[in-house]
Amino acid sequence: MRIGMVTQQADPSEPLLGFTVAWIEALASRLEGLELITLSAPRCRLPSNVRADHMGKGSGKFRMALRYWAILRRLLPHVDALFCHMVPRYAWLAAPLARLHGVPIVLWYTHRHVGVELRAALALSRAVATADLSSFPLRSPKVRPLGHGIDATRFAPDPDMPLDSPPLIVHVARLSPIKHQETLLRASAKLSAPHQIALIGGVPEGHDATYAQRLKQLAADLCIAERVHFTGALPQFEVVRWYQRATLAVNLSPQGLFDKAALESMLCGVPTVVSNAAFDALLAEAAERLRISTPDDVNGLAARLEALLRADSSERQALGAALRTRTRAAHSLESLADRLIALFKDVAG
């Protein structure tokens, strides 16, 4: 089987999209060939059965669209399906040529935003793959929840890595109001158990830095600045090290954001407190200890963190091990790659 794949980047050092390289490798290992299209040239070595081309990022939207269509004209006669990752525009722009060549489109999308482009892509795609039903904002029989596809060999506990002292609580997300880092800072100020906080993430390019500045001022106002670390955006390999040193993790993304960062910390065996009920299947019997009702529940978060920090280390290890087992079964890259290949075969007939 041969698949065309369209994604933004193939750059393992990119903080947000570096994971796509592992996806490309996992899919390529299960295919005869993979035709890859990115915005700019890949910045890594790809498997021998991957042929890459790019749209010429920076040349202007019209020229990029023309180049995209030219690449599609070349590759569509030779692939069984076209896999468009995260950007609905890739799907609807490709649809006329894909239909001409009888090539079905599979869109991957995990975001709350709904716009005309997403609705068009949904209408023109044979299927939509997503991490969880809560990850896709529209209801449709085309939607297939397949898991988040995280590399469970990379995101894993390291028995040789000592935990930080005082205990480290990590929060991995861009610095944005929707991620509710403010709740964690206010909860930290209420804790009596020794601890430190790492806010891992930066302000995305083109976004306002006001919230990040407000968080730093809040830490100072709460007299906790000395125990709060702002790391900025980090590549995946560095984020993993922070997880492996952490005693606890926190993810406060609201309903509708089935956040991959929470799954990464769980795969690293870190007890993770969340605010999204979509994680309840993974939390299982530990849901009462590891979930708060809303992302702004400062008192609820403080109570759970205090209890977990004061729990016996063996108890936390058992919690983390159970989370890793369940998360790996549902959201590992190997599982996702198998499910995607099965979906490609299904839509290709």
C-alpha positions in Angstrom: 0.0 0.0 0.0 1.2 3.5 -0.8 -0.1 6.6 1.0 0.3 10.3 0.4 0.7 12.4 3.7 0.4 16.1 4.0 1.7 17.7 7.2 3.2 21.1 8.2 6.7 20.1 9.1 9.1 17.2 9.5 11.5 18.7 12.0 12.2 16.7 15.3 13.5 19.9 17.0 10.2 21.7 16.6 8.5 22.0 20.0 4.9 21.6 18.8 5.2 19.4 15.7 8.4 17.5 16.2 6.3 14.3 16.9 5.3 14.1 13.2 8.7 12.6 12.4 7.9 9.6 14.5 4.5 9.3 12.9 6.1 9.3 9.4 8.6 6.6 10.5 5.9 4.4 12.0 3.6 4.6 9.0 6.4 4.1 6.6 7.4 0.9 8.3 4.0 -0.5 7.6 3.7 0.7 3.9 5.3 0.0 0.6 5.8 3.7 0.2 4.9 7.1 1.6 4.7 10.3 -0.4 5.3 13.2 2.0 4.3 16.8 1.4 5.3 19.5 3.9 5.3 23.3 3.9 9.1 23.5 3.8 11.8 20.9 3.3 12.2 18.2 6.0 15.0 18.8 8.5 15.7 15.2 9.2 16.7 11.9 7.6 13.6 10.0 6.5 13.1 6.2 5.8 14.2 5.0 2.4 10.6 4.4 1.3 9.6 8.0 1.9 9.7 10.4 -0.9 9.4 14.0 0.2 8.4 17.3 -1.5 7.4 20.6 -0.1 5.2 23.6 -1.0 7.9 26.3 -0.8 6.9 28.0 2.5 7.5 31.8 2.2 6.8 32.0 -1.5 3.3 33.3 -1.0 -0.1 31.5 -0.5 -0.9 31.5 -4.2 2.4 30.0 -5.3 2.3 27.5 -2.5 -1.1 26.4 -3.6 0.1 26.0 -7.2 3.0 24.0 -6.1 0.8 21.8 -3.9 -1.5 21.0 -6.8 1.6 20.2 -9.0 2.9 17.8 -6.4 -0.6 16.2 -6.1 -0.9 15.7 -9.8 2.4 13.8 -9.7 1.7 11.6 -6.7 -2.1 11.0 -6.7 -2.0 8.4 -9.6 0.4 6.3 -7.4 -1.2 6.3 -4.0 -4.2 4.5 -2.4 -5.2 7.3 0.0 -4.3 10.8 0.9 -3.7 11.5 4.7 -4.1 15.2 5.6 -2.7 16.0 9.0 -4.4 18.8 11.2 -4.9 21.4 8.5 -8.4 21.2 6.9 -7.1 23.4 3.9 -4.9 20.6 2.8 -8.0 18.3 2.4 -10.4 20.7 0.6 -7.7 22.0 -1.7 -6.7 18.5 -2.7 -10.3 17.2 -3.1 -10.9 18.0 -6.8 -7.7 16.3 -7.9 -8.2 13.4 -5.4 -11.7 12.8 -6.7 -10.5 12.9 -10.3 -8.0 10.1 -9.5 -10.4 8.2 -7.3 -8.2 8.7 -4.2 -10.0 8.9 -0.8 -8.9 11.6 1.7 -8.5 10.9 5.4 -8.3 14.0 7.6 -6.6 14.0 11.0 -7.9 16.8 13.3 -7.8 17.4 17.1 -8.9 20.9 17.9 -11.9 22.8 19.2 -12.0 25.3 16.4 -14.8 25.0 13.9 -14.8 27.0 10.7 -15.9 26.9 7.1 -12.6 25.2 6.1 -13.2 22.3 8.6 -16.8 21.8 7.5 -15.6 21.7 3.9 -12.8 19.3 4.7 -15.3 17.0 6.6 -17.7 17.0 3.7 -14.9 16.2 1.2 -13.1 13.6 3.2 -13.9 9.9 3.3 -13.1 9.7 7.0 -11.8 11.9 9.8 -9.4 10.4 12.3 -9.0 12.0 15.7 -7.6 11.1 19.1 -10.9 10.8 21.0 -14.5 11.7 20.2 -14.1 14.8 22.4 -11.2 15.9 20.2 -13.3 16.6 17.1 -15.8 19.5 17.4 -18.4 18.2 15.0 -20.6 15.1 15.1 -20.4 12.9 12.0 -20.4 9.1 11.2 -17.1 9.8 9.4 -15.2 10.4 12.7 -13.0 7.6 13.9 -11.3 8.0 17.4 -8.0 6.2 17.1 -5.8 7.5 20.0 -3.3 10.2 20.2 -0.2 8.3 18.8 2.5 9.1 21.4 5.9 7.4 21.2 5.7 5.2 24.3 9.4 4.3 24.1 10.4 7.9 24.3 7.8 9.0 26.8 8.6 6.4 29.4 10.0 6.4 33.0 13.7 6.4 33.5 14.6 4.3 36.5 18.1 5.8 36.6 16.7 9.4 36.7 16.3 10.6 40.3 13.3 12.7 41.1 13.9 16.3 41.9 13.9 17.5 45.5 11.8 19.3 46.6 9.2 17.3 44.6 8.6 18.8 41.1 5.2 19.4 39.7 5.2 20.0 35.9 2.7 21.6 33.7 3.4 21.4 29.9 1.4 23.7 27.6 1.8 27.0 25.8 1.3 30.0 28.1 -2.3 30.8 27.3 -5.4 31.5 29.3 -7.1 28.4 28.0 -4.4 26.3 29.6 -5.1 27.8 33.1 -1.6 27.9 34.5 -2.9 30.6 36.9 -4.9 27.9 38.7 -1.8 25.9 39.4 0.1 29.0 40.7 -2.8 29.9 43.1 -3.0 26.2 44.2 0.7 26.2 44.8 0.4 29.1 47.2 -2.0 27.1 49.3 0.2 24.0 49.7 2.1 23.3 52.9 4.1 20.4 51.5 7.5 21.3 50.0 7.4 21.4 46.2 8.5 23.3 43.1 6.6 24.1 39.9 7.8 24.0 36.3 5.7 25.7 33.6 7.1 24.2 30.4 5.9 26.0 27.3 6.2 29.4 25.7 4.2 32.0 23.9 3.5 30.8 20.3 4.8 33.0 17.5 2.3 35.8 16.7 0.5 35.5 20.0 0.2 38.1 22.8 2.7 37.6 25.6 0.5 39.5 28.1 -0.7 36.3 29.8 2.9 35.0 30.3 3.8 38.3 31.9 0.8 38.2 34.1 1.8 34.7 35.3 5.2 35.9 36.3 3.7 38.8 38.2 1.2 36.5 39.9 4.0 34.2 41.1 5.7 37.3 42.6 2.5 38.6 44.2 1.9 35.2 45.7 5.4 35.1 47.1 6.2 31.8 45.3 8.4 33.1 42.5 11.5 31.3 43.9 9.8 27.9 43.3 8.3 28.5 39.9 10.4 27.8 36.8 9.4 29.2 33.4 11.3 27.1 30.9 10.0 28.5 27.7 9.2 26.2 24.7 11.3 23.1 24.6 11.9 20.3 22.1 10.4 16.9 22.9 13.6 15.3 24.2 14.0 18.0 26.8 10.3 17.8 27.8 10.7 14.1 28.5 13.5 14.7 30.9 11.3 17.1 32.9 8.6 14.5 33.1 11.1 11.9 34.3 12.2 14.1 37.1 8.7 15.0 38.2 6.7 13.7 41.1 3.4 15.0 39.8 2.0 16.6 36.7 -1.0 18.9 36.1 -3.0 19.5 33.0 -5.9 22.0 33.2 -7.2 22.0 29.6 -11.0 22.3 29.5 -13.6 20.0 28.1 -13.1 19.7 24.3 -9.3 19.8 24.6 -8.1 16.2 25.0 -4.6 17.4 25.6 -1.7 15.2 24.5 0.6 16.6 27.2 -1.5 14.9 29.9 -1.0 11.6 28.1 2.7 12.2 27.8 3.1 12.6 31.5 1.0 9.5 32.2 3.2 7.5 29.8 6.2 8.6 31.8 4.5 7.1 34.9 3.8 10.4 36.5 0.5 10.8 38.5 -1.3 13.5 36.6 -4.1 15.7 37.9 -6.5 16.8 35.1 -9.7 18.8 34.8 -11.2 17.2 31.7 -13.7 14.3 32.3 -12.6 12.8 28.9 -9.6 11.3 30.8 -11.8 9.4 33.2 -11.4 6.1 31.3 -7.6 6.3 31.8 -7.8 7.5 35.4 -10.2 4.6 36.2 -10.6 4.1 40.0 -8.1 6.9 40.6 -10.4 9.6 39.1 -11.5 10.9 42.4 -7.8 11.5 43.4 -6.6 12.8 40.0 -9.4 14.9 38.5 -10.9 18.2 39.5 -14.3 19.5 38.4 -13.3 22.6 36.5 -10.0 24.1 35.3 -10.3 27.0 37.7 -11.0 24.9 40.8 -8.0 26.2 42.9 -9.1 24.6 46.2 -9.8 21.2 44.5 -6.4 21.2 42.8 -4.6 22.3 46.0 -6.3 19.5 48.0 -5.3 16.8 45.5 -1.8 18.0 45.1 -1.3 18.2 48.9 -2.7 14.6 49.3 -0.5 13.2 46.6 2.7 15.0 47.8 2.1 13.5 51.3 1.3 10.0 50.0 3.9 7.3 50.2 6.2 7.2 47.2 5.3 3.6 46.5 1.6 4.6 46.3 2.5 7.3 43.7 4.6 4.8 41.8 1.6 2.4 41.6 -0.7 5.2 40.4 1.8 6.2 37.7 2.4 2.6 36.6 -1.3 2.0 36.2 -1.7 5.2 34.2 1.1 4.2 31.9 -0.4 0.8 31.2 -3.8 2.1 30.3 -2.5 5.1 28.3 -0.1 2.9 26.3 -2.9 0.6 25.3 -5.1 3.4 24.1 -2.7 6.1 22.8 0.7 4.7 21.9 2.1 5.5 18.4 2.3 1.8 17.6 -1.4 1.3 18.2 -2.3 4.5 16.3 -0.1 3.5 13.3 -1.9 0.1 13.1 -5.3 1.7 13.4 -4.5 4.3 10.7 -3.3 1.6 8.3 -6.5 -0.3 8.9 -8.5 2.9 8.2 -6.5 3.6 5.0 -7.3 0.0 3.8 -10.9 0.5 4.7 -11.4 3.7 2.8 -9.4 2.5 -0.2 -11.7 -0.5 -0.6 
